[in-house]
């Protein structure tokens, strides 16, 4: 491959990669970008990197092609319990407090490994949970692990590793949680493997937080050695979405080289020995201003948030917010416009998701005299679900269903909430009800397929997935699916085909 890529083409190529995948290749890294495109060219069937680059810039691409490109652009350098200080802080300070607060009441924990690579980080977290929670079968523990590289995800799902993945890892990890195979590889034991769900997720393009892809209401998010590959503007956007994906008082853990008071200004920074973590502060006092609106006007509500702050805390003493250092004031969130059918069908951006969370309790006050309003009840059900307040979400969802029994979307939402609560079998009933009311409800077919697959019913699963793919043929690739919170028809089609191996339909 002798044809090099001209600088002009590398500039456009770096912009293309940033837009579609989120990865940042400034001019000083163009040599690295060219080497990676050269590697991808062979798989795409081109004789040189320049021809491949020209094709990437001039042609439409399927999701699978973008995934192949991502597999050549991303780095999978990781091992078990990498950057031990983060795990030590988690083990000694954060998890014990979190476990105590949840034990006996709402025994659930949610953690997200973002950019999970080949799975070592996610399995390390599962091992840590197994050590700290001996009665974990009585808990609803969900570890979501996502990556943009499907080859990494395939290896992670298999759970088989060589000695190289255990470098600088305590010997007991390998001895207690892995089985040595005849080929000298090590396979993780089933109880640990079953604690982790691996899923494709593109931080640049996909929706989050959302109850529909389980990226909502996280207690802890690991996002280490990921943000460094983004341009500052893109990193800030991702951090904002991750912020809204956390519950109040949830934790974001990044690598030491990624800490930044500017990028994480909406968080409280907490200093531990040899580690800085970021915490989403609990709900702070806010000023609520309500202007009476006419019958045809939208209610105008503004919420003023106090300035952000940085906190330095002795973790041996307390996690409370103390020693505040004032930062430049950030504009407070405002309530979404008045609820109507058109606006509730719009895709939910991270900003809207955040405003949902901040506004939920205040909407309760506004509709106190009219609790039979299905639109307001639906709004509250979604808001509480995305916060992880699932009992309240289910309560409001059921109120909405009582007021609007024939709304298939409400039954679908109820099923999603039940799944979050761990009631997999109970979620089937409202999904079937949703399909009874609307047999063309694509997401209900997909959800039933997913549930059947989890229960080992492959034939039933494939039937629902095929039905979903058939219905998706009636949509354009970029159409937002009803009740999807921003998921496009093309994206769902790609998810299904990645599961079933069927040809894309949209």
C-alpha positions in Angstrom: 0.0 0.0 0.0 2.1 2.8 -1.3 -0.5 5.6 -1.9 -0.4 7.9 1.1 -3.5 10.0 2.1 -3.2 13.7 1.3 -3.5 16.2 4.2 -6.7 17.6 2.8 -8.3 14.2 2.8 -7.0 13.4 6.3 -8.7 16.6 7.5 -12.0 15.5 6.1 -11.4 12.0 7.3 -10.8 13.1 10.9 -14.0 15.1 10.8 -15.9 12.1 9.5 -14.6 9.9 12.2 -15.3 12.5 14.9 -18.9 12.9 13.6 -19.8 9.2 13.2 -17.7 7.5 15.9 -16.7 10.4 18.2 -13.0 9.7 18.1 -10.7 12.7 17.8 -7.7 12.7 15.5 -6.0 16.2 15.6 -3.3 17.0 13.0 -0.6 15.7 15.3 -2.2 12.2 15.2 -2.9 12.1 11.4 0.0 9.6 10.9 -1.8 7.3 13.4 -5.1 7.8 11.6 -3.5 6.9 8.3 -2.0 3.7 9.7 -5.4 2.7 11.1 -7.1 3.4 7.8 -4.4 1.4 6.0 -5.3 -1.5 8.3 -9.0 -1.1 7.6 -8.4 -0.9 3.8 -7.5 -4.6 3.6 -10.7 -5.7 5.3 -12.8 -3.4 3.1 -11.1 -4.8 0.0 -9.1 -1.7 -1.1 -5.5 -1.9 -2.4 -4.3 1.2 -0.5 -5.3 3.6 2.3 -6.1 6.5 0.0 -8.7 4.5 -2.0 -10.3 3.4 1.3 -10.4 7.0 2.6 -12.0 8.2 -0.6 -14.7 5.6 -0.3 -15.4 6.4 3.3 -15.8 10.1 2.5 -17.9 9.7 -0.7 -20.3 6.8 0.0 -23.1 6.0 2.4 -22.2 3.3 4.9 -24.1 0.7 6.9 -23.7 0.4 10.6 -21.7 -2.8 10.2 -19.2 -1.0 8.0 -18.9 1.8 10.7 -18.4 -0.9 13.3 -15.6 -2.5 11.2 -14.0 1.0 10.9 -14.3 1.5 14.7 -12.6 -1.9 15.3 -9.5 -0.6 13.5 -9.5 2.8 15.2 -10.0 1.8 18.8 -7.5 0.3 21.2 -8.3 -2.7 23.4 -5.4 -2.4 25.9 -6.7 -3.5 29.3 -6.4 -6.1 32.0 -8.1 -7.2 35.2 -8.3 -4.6 38.0 -6.4 -2.1 35.9 -5.6 1.2 37.8 -6.1 -0.4 41.2 -6.6 2.8 43.1 -10.1 3.2 41.5 -11.1 -0.3 42.6 -9.6 0.3 46.1 -11.7 3.4 46.6 -14.8 1.6 45.3 -14.1 -1.4 47.6 -13.2 0.5 50.8 -15.4 3.6 50.7 -18.1 3.8 48.0 -19.6 0.3 47.8 -19.8 -0.3 51.6 -21.9 2.8 52.1 -24.0 2.1 49.1 -24.7 -1.5 50.1 -25.6 -0.4 53.6 -28.1 2.1 52.4 -29.8 -0.4 50.1 -29.7 -3.5 52.2 -33.1 -4.6 53.4 -34.9 -2.0 51.3 -34.6 -1.8 47.5 -31.6 -4.1 47.2 -30.5 -3.0 43.8 -27.3 -1.7 42.3 -26.6 -0.4 38.8 -23.2 0.2 37.3 -22.0 1.0 33.8 -18.7 0.2 32.3 -18.4 2.6 29.3 -15.9 1.7 26.7 -15.6 -1.8 28.2 -13.2 -3.1 25.5 -12.7 -6.9 25.9 -14.5 -7.0 29.2 -11.8 -7.2 31.9 -13.0 -4.1 33.6 -16.7 -5.2 33.8 -15.8 -8.6 35.1 -13.5 -7.0 37.6 -16.5 -5.1 38.9 -18.6 -8.3 39.0 -15.8 -10.0 41.0 -15.7 -7.1 43.4 -19.5 -7.2 43.9 -19.3 -11.0 44.5 -16.8 -10.4 47.3 -18.7 -7.6 49.0 -22.2 -9.0 48.7 -22.2 -12.7 49.6 -26.1 -12.8 49.4 -26.0 -11.2 45.9 -28.8 -13.6 44.7 -31.1 -11.6 46.9 -30.1 -8.4 45.1 -30.9 -7.0 41.7 -27.4 -6.2 40.4 -27.0 -4.9 36.9 -23.6 -4.4 35.3 -23.9 -2.9 31.8 -20.8 -3.0 29.7 -20.8 -1.1 26.4 -18.3 -0.5 23.6 -18.3 0.7 20.0 -16.1 -2.2 18.8 -18.2 -5.3 18.1 -15.1 -7.5 18.1 -14.2 -6.4 21.6 -17.8 -7.2 22.7 -17.7 -10.6 21.1 -14.5 -11.5 23.0 -15.9 -10.0 26.2 -19.1 -12.1 25.9 -17.1 -15.2 25.5 -15.2 -14.5 28.7 -12.0 -16.3 27.7 -8.6 -14.7 28.4 -4.9 -15.4 28.2 -2.2 -14.8 30.8 -1.7 -11.3 29.4 -5.0 -10.2 30.8 -3.9 -11.0 34.3 -0.7 -9.0 34.4 -0.4 -7.1 37.6 -3.5 -8.9 38.9 -3.6 -10.8 42.3 -3.3 -14.6 41.9 -6.5 -15.2 43.8 -8.5 -13.6 41.0 -7.4 -16.2 38.5 -7.6 -19.1 40.9 -11.1 -18.3 42.4 -13.0 -16.9 39.4 -11.6 -18.7 36.3 -11.3 -22.2 35.0 -8.1 -23.1 33.2 -8.8 -24.8 29.8 -6.7 -27.3 28.0 -5.5 -24.6 25.6 -3.9 -22.7 28.5 -6.6 -20.0 28.4 -8.8 -19.0 31.3 -12.6 -18.9 31.2 -14.5 -16.9 33.7 -17.0 -18.8 35.8 -20.7 -18.6 35.0 -21.9 -16.9 38.2 -19.6 -13.9 37.4 -20.3 -14.0 33.7 -24.0 -13.8 34.2 -23.7 -10.6 36.2 -22.6 -8.6 33.1 -24.6 -7.6 30.1 -22.5 -6.5 27.1 -24.1 -4.2 24.5 -23.0 -2.1 21.6 -23.2 1.7 22.3 -21.9 4.6 20.4 -21.4 7.6 22.7 -21.4 10.0 19.7 -24.7 8.9 18.2 -26.8 6.7 20.5 -29.5 7.9 23.0 -28.6 8.0 26.7 -29.8 8.1 29.4 -32.8 6.0 28.5 -34.7 3.2 30.3 -35.0 1.5 26.9 -31.3 0.7 26.7 -30.7 0.5 30.4 -28.4 3.6 30.5 -30.4 5.4 33.1 -30.3 5.6 36.9 -26.8 4.4 37.3 -25.2 4.3 40.8 -21.7 4.2 39.4 -20.3 4.8 35.9 -16.8 3.7 35.0 -15.6 5.7 32.0 -11.8 5.3 32.0 -9.5 6.0 29.1 -12.4 6.9 26.9 -12.8 10.7 27.1 -9.2 11.2 26.1 -10.1 10.1 22.6 -12.7 12.8 22.2 -12.3 16.5 21.2 -13.0 18.8 24.3 -16.4 19.8 22.9 -17.5 16.2 22.3 -16.1 15.1 25.7 -18.2 17.8 27.4 -21.3 16.6 25.6 -20.6 13.0 26.6 -20.0 14.0 30.2 -23.3 15.9 30.3 -25.2 12.8 29.2 -23.3 10.6 31.7 -24.2 13.1 34.4 -27.9 12.7 33.6 -27.4 8.9 33.5 -26.5 8.9 37.2 -28.9 8.9 40.1 -28.5 11.7 42.6 -25.3 11.1 44.6 -24.1 8.7 41.9 -20.4 8.4 41.1 -18.4 8.9 37.8 -15.0 7.3 37.7 -12.5 8.4 35.0 -8.8 7.7 34.6 -6.3 10.0 36.5 -5.2 11.6 33.2 -8.8 12.6 32.3 -9.6 14.6 35.5 -10.6 18.2 34.8 -12.4 20.9 36.9 -13.6 22.5 33.6 -15.0 19.3 32.0 -16.6 18.0 35.2 -17.8 21.3 36.6 -21.4 20.1 37.2 -20.0 17.3 39.5 -18.6 17.5 43.0 -15.0 16.4 42.9 -14.0 14.1 45.8 -10.3 13.6 46.7 -9.2 10.2 47.9 -5.6 9.1 48.4 -4.2 8.9 44.9 -7.6 9.2 43.2 -10.1 11.9 42.3 -13.7 10.8 41.7 -16.7 12.8 40.6 -20.1 12.7 42.4 -23.4 14.0 41.2 -24.6 16.0 44.1 -28.0 15.3 45.5 -30.9 17.5 44.7 -30.0 21.1 45.8 -32.5 23.8 46.9 -34.0 25.5 43.9 -36.2 28.5 43.3 -39.4 27.6 41.5 -41.2 30.3 39.6 -44.6 29.5 38.1 -46.3 32.0 35.8 -50.0 31.4 35.2 -50.6 30.5 31.6 -53.8 30.9 29.6 -55.7 27.9 28.3 -53.8 27.9 25.0 -50.4 28.9 26.3 -47.5 26.9 27.5 -46.7 27.1 31.2 -43.5 29.0 31.7 -41.4 27.6 34.6 -37.8 28.4 35.4 -35.6 26.7 37.8 -32.6 28.5 39.1 -29.7 26.3 40.2 -27.1 27.5 42.7 -23.5 27.8 41.4 -21.5 24.6 40.9 -18.8 23.8 43.5 -15.8 21.6 44.1 -15.6 19.6 47.3 -12.6 18.2 49.0 -13.5 15.5 51.5 -11.7 13.2 53.9 -13.2 9.9 52.8 -12.5 8.4 56.2 -14.9 10.9 57.8 -17.8 11.7 55.5 -19.2 11.9 52.0 -21.3 15.0 52.8 -20.8 18.2 50.8 -18.4 20.5 52.7 -15.7 23.1 52.0 -17.4 24.4 48.9 -15.4 26.4 46.4 -17.6 28.4 44.2 -17.2 28.1 40.4 -18.7 30.3 37.7 -22.4 30.1 37.8 -24.1 27.7 35.4 -27.5 28.4 34.0 -30.2 26.4 35.7 -32.4 23.9 33.8 -35.8 24.9 32.7 -38.9 22.7 32.5 -39.8 21.2 29.1 -42.7 22.9 27.3 -46.2 22.0 28.1 -46.9 18.4 27.6 -48.8 17.5 24.4 -48.9 14.6 22.1 -46.6 16.1 19.5 -43.8 17.0 21.9 -43.9 13.8 23.8 -43.2 12.0 20.5 -40.0 14.0 19.9 -36.6 12.4 20.6 -35.3 13.0 24.1 -32.0 14.8 24.1 -29.7 14.6 27.2 -30.8 18.2 28.0 -34.4 17.1 28.0 -33.6 14.1 30.1 -31.9 16.3 32.6 -34.8 18.6 32.8 -37.2 15.7 33.2 -35.2 14.7 36.3 -35.1 18.2 37.8 -38.8 18.9 37.0 -40.5 15.8 38.2 -41.3 16.8 41.8 -42.4 20.2 40.7 -44.8 18.8 38.1 -46.3 16.8 41.0 -47.3 20.1 42.6 -48.7 21.4 39.4 -51.0 18.5 38.8 -52.0 17.8 42.4 -55.5 18.8 41.6 -55.8 16.7 38.4 -54.1 13.4 39.0 -56.2 11.7 36.3 -54.4 13.5 33.5 -52.7 10.7 31.6 -50.2 12.9 29.8 -48.9 14.4 33.1 -48.8 10.9 34.7 -46.9 9.5 31.7 -44.4 12.4 32.0 -43.9 11.6 35.7 -43.6 7.9 35.0 -40.8 8.5 32.5 -39.1 11.0 34.7 -39.0 8.7 37.8 -38.0 5.7 35.7 -35.0 7.6 34.3 -34.1 8.6 37.9 -34.3 5.0 39.0 -37.2 5.7 41.3 -39.0 2.6 39.9 -41.8 2.2 42.5 -42.9 5.8 41.9 -42.5 5.3 38.2 -44.7 2.2 38.2 -47.3 3.9 40.4 -47.6 6.8 37.9 -47.6 4.5 34.9 -50.5 2.6 36.4 -52.4 5.8 37.0 -51.8 6.8 33.4 -53.0 3.4 32.2 -56.2 3.7 34.4 -56.9 7.0 32.7 -56.0 5.8 29.1 -56.4 2.0 29.0 -56.1 1.7 25.2 -52.7 3.5 25.0 -50.2 0.8 23.8 -47.2 3.0 24.7 -48.2 3.1 28.4 -48.3 -0.7 28.5 -44.9 -0.8 26.9 -43.5 1.7 29.4 -44.9 -0.4 32.3 -43.1 -3.5 30.8 -39.8 -1.5 30.7 -40.2 -0.4 34.3 -40.9 -4.0 35.4 -37.8 -5.2 33.6 -35.8 -2.6 35.5 -37.2 -4.0 38.7 -36.0 -7.4 37.7 -39.5 -8.8 37.1 -38.8 -10.3 33.7 -41.7 -12.7 33.6 -44.2 -10.0 34.7 -43.0 -7.7 31.9 -44.3 -10.1 29.2 -48.0 -9.5 30.1 -48.0 -5.7 29.4 -45.9 -6.2 26.2 -48.5 -8.7 24.9 -51.2 -6.2 25.9 -49.4 -3.5 23.9 -49.3 -5.7 20.8 -53.0 -6.6 21.3 -53.7 -2.9 21.1 -51.3 -2.2 18.3 -50.0 -5.2 16.3 -47.5 -3.0 14.4 -45.8 -1.8 17.6 -42.1 -2.4 16.6 -40.5 -1.9 20.0 -43.0 -4.3 21.7 -42.0 -7.0 19.2 -38.3 -6.3 19.8 -38.8 -6.3 23.6 -40.6 -9.7 23.5 -37.8 -11.1 21.4 -35.2 -9.9 23.9 -37.1 -11.3 26.8 -37.6 -14.7 25.1 -33.9 -14.8 24.3 -33.0 -14.1 27.9 -35.3 -17.0 28.9 -33.6 -19.4 26.5 -36.6 -19.5 24.1 -34.7 -19.0 20.8 -37.4 -19.9 18.4 -39.9 -17.5 20.0 -37.2 -14.9 20.2 -36.5 -15.2 16.5 -40.2 -15.0 15.6 -40.5 -11.6 17.4 -37.3 -10.3 15.9 -38.4 -11.2 12.4 -41.8 -9.5 13.0 -39.9 -6.4 14.1 -37.6 -6.4 11.0 -40.6 -6.8 8.7 -42.3 -3.8 10.3 -39.1 -1.7 10.1 -39.2 -2.0 6.3 -42.0 0.5 6.5 -39.8 3.2 8.0 -37.0 5.3 6.6 -33.6 4.7 8.1 -33.6 7.9 10.1 -37.2 7.8 11.3 -37.5 8.0 15.1 -39.6 5.1 16.3 -42.6 5.8 18.5 -42.0 5.5 22.3 -38.2 5.0 21.6 -36.8 8.2 23.2 -34.8 8.9 20.0 -33.9 5.4 18.6 -34.1 5.4 14.8 -35.5 2.6 12.7 -32.1 2.0 11.2 -30.5 1.7 14.6 -33.0 -0.8 15.8 -32.7 -2.8 12.6 -28.9 -2.9 13.1 -29.3 -4.1 16.7 -31.6 -6.9 15.6 -29.5 -8.0 12.7 -26.4 -8.1 15.0 -28.3 -10.5 17.3 -29.9 -12.7 14.6 -27.5 -12.5 11.7 -30.5 -11.6 9.4 -30.0 -9.1 6.6 -30.8 -5.4 7.4 -34.3 -4.3 6.5 -34.1 -0.5 6.7 
